[in-house]
Amino acid sequence: MPIPEPGPSEVRIRVHATSLNYRDILVANRMYPVPAAPDLVPLSDGAGMIDAIGPEAGPWSVGDRVASVYFRNWEDGPPGAAMGLGLGSGSENGMLAEYVVLPADRIVSVPKSLSLTEAATLPCAALTAWSAVHGRRPYRTRSLGPQDTVLVLGTSGVSLFALQLAKAAGAQVWATSGSDDKLQLLRRLGVTGTVNYRSTPHWGDEVFAHTGGAQLVVNAAGTGSLDQAVAAVAFGGDIAFLGLFDQAESMPDLMTLMAKSATLRGVAVGSRAAFGDLVDAMDEYAIEPIIDRVIAFDDAPEAYRLQITGAQFGKVVIETVAAT
């Protein structure tokens, strides 16, 4: 295809790298709420350099290092129906290309401390983790601190970013996994405690017994984990729900949630303004994204095969720059 040209209020990005999320597997398998167009360019997450700008493209300049913004029309505050379902889904082309044209308000500057390969992991997983840990702007009145426990479920990209962000906030972090090898990797990242959810089915009770309850549970697993998330959460605590993996066959334990006066809130990535806050935090706390594998652009199908296994520990990245 010809290299696209930016129109008014648009920029063209020479893509350096993209990364996958579980959501991209759902899109590929026709399991996402809106069917993918036959010629859809996939993936929501990417980073690169601006190499052309259209008229009225705002403050951007050729050479700026930028990352994609997941949703359209969500600048700040609560989300709205006009935000769509994100880049790389439906008929909205994504980032798995050598050159991408985006509206000038659909990008943010990347952290100065990160490479473009690292920055390509941020738009979905990292921003979702940021929203899970800090809430929606304006943020919670009481920040997390050393007196707080945060429990992250599993080792998805969201969970690992949430672990890093919670530790940066000073909280004690507990984590679950069904793999003893991954639990060992989590301990190397400095978590306070771990639980194998396969060998300890009532892992929520285990966490509550050791901690007195987690002030925040980041549930990146799904509804099938809600009962034990409720068991693990502290009285007056908060469960951030964002998981798509496991699905419950029955109603979760809402009576215990009510008795604990705990909150269950949905998390859907985040606004462009929140992305800017995340970028600042990545630089301030020198947080480095955890990357499992970097795969060449021409081998992109291999990235999908790896992502669907769930065997990775960290993000799967496709490096496009070599192809361009």
Solvent accessible surface area in square Angstrom, and as a share of the most:
residue,aa,sasa,rsa
1,M,231,1.03
2,P,118,0.74
3,I,93,0.47
4,P,52,0.33
5,E,131,0.59
6,P,22,0.14
7,G,21,0.20
8,P,100,0.63
9,S,49,0.32
10,E,51,0.23
11,V,0,0.00
12,R,30,0.11
13,I,1,0.00
14,R,84,0.31
15,V,0,0.00
16,H,42,0.19
17,A,0,0.00
18,T,0,0.00
19,S,0,0.00
20,L,1,0.01
21,N,14,0.07
22,Y,62,0.24
23,R,12,0.04
24,D,3,0.01
25,I,8,0.04
26,L,20,0.10
27,V,10,0.06
28,A,50,0.39
29,N,74,0.38
30,R,151,0.55
31,M,128,0.57
32,Y,35,0.13
33,P,104,0.66
34,V,67,0.39
35,P,98,0.62
36,A,14,0.11
37,A,28,0.21
38,P,138,0.87
39,D,119,0.62
40,L,26,0.13
41,V,39,0.22
42,P,35,0.22
43,L,0,0.00
44,S,0,0.00
45,D,0,0.00
46,G,0,0.00
47,A,1,0.01
48,G,0,0.00
49,M,84,0.37
50,I,2,0.01
51,D,46,0.24
52,A,20,0.15
53,I,75,0.38
54,G,8,0.08
55,P,87,0.55
56,E,147,0.66
57,A,6,0.04
58,G,61,0.59
59,P,121,0.76
60,W,28,0.10
61,S,58,0.37
62,V,95,0.55
63,G,32,0.31
64,D,44,0.23
65,R,75,0.27
66,V,0,0.00
67,A,1,0.01
68,S,0,0.00
69,V,4,0.02
70,Y,9,0.03
71,F,14,0.06
72,R,97,0.36
73,N,113,0.58
74,W,19,0.07
75,E,95,0.42
76,D,62,0.32
77,G,16,0.15
78,P,88,0.55
79,P,60,0.38
80,G,40,0.39
81,A,111,0.86
82,A,64,0.50
83,M,30,0.14
84,G,21,0.20
85,L,64,0.32
86,G,0,0.00
87,L,2,0.01
88,G,0,0.00
89,S,4,0.03
90,G,8,0.08
91,S,100,0.65
92,E,35,0.16
93,N,82,0.42
94,G,2,0.02
95,M,1,0.00
96,L,28,0.14
97,A,23,0.18
98,E,65,0.29
99,Y,49,0.18
100,V,13,0.08
101,V,38,0.22
102,L,8,0.04
103,P,56,0.35
104,A,13,0.10
105,D,88,0.46
106,R,12,0.04
107,I,0,0.00
108,V,13,0.07
109,S,60,0.39
110,V,9,0.05
111,P,0,0.00
112,K,183,0.78
113,S,66,0.43
114,L,6,0.03
115,S,55,0.35
116,L,17,0.09
117,T,16,0.10
118,E,40,0.18
119,A,0,0.00
120,A,0,0.00
121,T,0,0.00
122,L,1,0.00
123,P,0,0.00
124,C,14,0.09
125,A,2,0.01
126,A,0,0.00
127,L,0,0.00
128,T,9,0.05
129,A,0,0.00
130,W,21,0.07
131,S,13,0.08
132,A,0,0.00
133,V,1,0.00
134,H,42,0.19
135,G,12,0.12
136,R,139,0.51
137,R,69,0.25
138,P,129,0.81
139,Y,69,0.26
140,R,80,0.29
141,T,151,0.88
142,R,127,0.46
143,S,81,0.52
144,L,16,0.08
145,G,8,0.08
146,P,100,0.63
147,Q,123,0.55
148,D,3,0.01
149,T,15,0.09
150,V,0,0.00
151,L,0,0.00
152,V,1,0.00
153,L,5,0.03
154,G,20,0.19
155,T,16,0.09
156,S,33,0.21
157,G,16,0.15
158,V,22,0.12
159,S,0,0.00
160,L,4,0.02
161,F,4,0.02
162,A,0,0.00
163,L,1,0.01
164,Q,30,0.13
165,L,3,0.02
166,A,0,0.00
167,K,81,0.34
168,A,30,0.23
169,A,29,0.23
170,G,29,0.28
171,A,7,0.05
172,Q,77,0.34
173,V,2,0.01
174,W,27,0.10
175,A,0,0.00
176,T,2,0.01
177,S,4,0.03
178,G,17,0.16
179,S,37,0.24
180,D,95,0.49
181,D,109,0.56
182,K,32,0.14
183,L,9,0.04
184,Q,85,0.38
185,L,60,0.30
186,L,0,0.00
187,R,127,0.46
188,R,172,0.63
189,L,57,0.28
190,G,42,0.40
191,V,15,0.09
192,T,79,0.46
193,G,11,0.10
194,T,29,0.17
195,V,10,0.06
196,N,20,0.10
197,Y,80,0.30
198,R,168,0.61
199,S,88,0.57
200,T,40,0.23
201,P,90,0.57
202,H,119,0.53
203,W,20,0.07
204,G,0,0.00
205,D,73,0.38
206,E,67,0.30
207,V,0,0.00
208,F,62,0.26
209,A,85,0.66
210,H,118,0.53
211,T,40,0.23
212,G,49,0.47
213,G,2,0.02
214,A,0,0.00
215,Q,56,0.25
216,L,0,0.00
217,V,0,0.00
218,V,0,0.00
219,N,0,0.00
220,A,5,0.04
221,A,21,0.16
222,G,0,0.00
223,T,42,0.24
224,G,40,0.38
225,S,13,0.09
226,L,10,0.05
227,D,66,0.34
228,Q,32,0.14
229,A,0,0.00
230,V,3,0.02
231,A,18,0.14
232,A,0,0.00
233,V,0,0.00
234,A,6,0.04
235,F,137,0.57
236,G,56,0.54
237,G,6,0.06
238,D,19,0.10
239,I,0,0.00
240,A,0,0.00
241,F,49,0.20
242,L,28,0.14
243,G,6,0.05
244,L,90,0.45
245,F,100,0.42
246,D,54,0.28
247,Q,118,0.53
248,A,43,0.33
249,E,182,0.82
250,S,86,0.55
251,M,146,0.65
252,P,28,0.18
253,D,55,0.29
254,L,79,0.39
255,M,136,0.61
256,T,43,0.25
257,L,23,0.11
258,M,130,0.58
259,A,75,0.59
260,K,13,0.06
261,S,87,0.56
262,A,15,0.12
263,T,71,0.41
264,L,69,0.34
265,R,54,0.20
266,G,67,0.65
267,V,20,0.12
268,A,51,0.40
269,V,12,0.07
270,G,5,0.05
271,S,5,0.03
272,R,53,0.19
273,A,22,0.17
274,A,6,0.05
275,F,1,0.00
276,G,27,0.26
277,D,35,0.18
278,L,0,0.00
279,V,15,0.09
280,D,94,0.49
281,A,8,0.06
282,M,0,0.00
283,D,47,0.25
284,E,126,0.56
285,Y,107,0.40
286,A,74,0.58
287,I,12,0.06
288,E,115,0.51
289,P,12,0.07
290,I,33,0.17
291,I,51,0.26
292,D,48,0.25
293,R,113,0.41
294,V,68,0.39
295,I,15,0.08
296,A,51,0.39
297,F,47,0.20
298,D,121,0.63
299,D,77,0.40
300,A,11,0.09
301,P,77,0.48
302,E,71,0.32
303,A,0,0.00
304,Y,44,0.17
305,R,139,0.51
306,L,20,0.10
307,Q,22,0.10
308,I,102,0.52
309,T,89,0.52
310,G,43,0.41
311,A,70,0.54
312,Q,26,0.11
313,F,27,0.11
314,G,5,0.05
315,K,10,0.04
316,V,1,0.00
317,V,0,0.00
318,I,0,0.00
319,E,50,0.22
320,T,0,0.00
321,V,43,0.25
322,A,91,0.70
323,A,43,0.33
324,T,51,0.29
